[in-house]
């Protein structure tokens, strides 16, 4: 199973960023990853790449051990309420 990842947007002052891992089925696993900085405050790209690759290996390993799961990005979270349905239910008849 191939797993890819996409790094979310981040600003210069951010200390971490969301990384979304996607499996062959299009399901996702999200986690926050630290952004290493140089002394001048810029991103240490070499260290960041190492962290990202290490995190990917960790995700792959945890999938193999069945300790993390990927979720359907289009599925409604458990317990989520549809605002339109809720409004209709509260409207007077």
Secondary structure in CASP SS format (residue, H / E / C, confidence):
PFRMAT SS
TARGET T0000
AUTHOR 0000-0000-0000
METHOD secondary structure of the structure
MODEL  1
X C 1.00
X C 1.00
X C 1.00
X E 1.00
X E 1.00
X E 1.00
X E 1.00
X C 1.00
X C 1.00
X C 1.00
X C 1.00
X C 1.00
X C 1.00
X C 1.00
X C 1.00
X E 1.00
X E 1.00
X E 1.00
X E 1.00
X E 1.00
X E 1.00
X E 1.00
X C 1.00
X C 1.00
X C 1.00
X C 1.00
X C 1.00
X E 1.00
X E 1.00
X E 1.00
X E 1.00
X E 1.00
X E 1.00
X E 1.00
X C 1.00
X C 1.00
X E 1.00
X C 1.00
X C 1.00
X C 1.00
X C 1.00
X C 1.00
X E 1.00
X C 1.00
X H 1.00
X H 1.00
X H 1.00
X H 1.00
X H 1.00
X H 1.00
X H 1.00
X H 1.00
X H 1.00
X H 1.00
X H 1.00
X H 1.00
X H 1.00
X H 1.00
X H 1.00
X H 1.00
X H 1.00
X H 1.00
X H 1.00
X H 1.00
X C 1.00
X C 1.00
X C 1.00
X C 1.00
X C 1.00
X C 1.00
X E 1.00
X C 1.00
X C 1.00
X C 1.00
X C 1.00
X C 1.00
X C 1.00
X C 1.00
X C 1.00
X C 1.00
X C 1.00
X C 1.00
X H 1.00
X H 1.00
X H 1.00
X H 1.00
X H 1.00
X H 1.00
X H 1.00
X H 1.00
X C 1.00
X C 1.00
X C 1.00
END
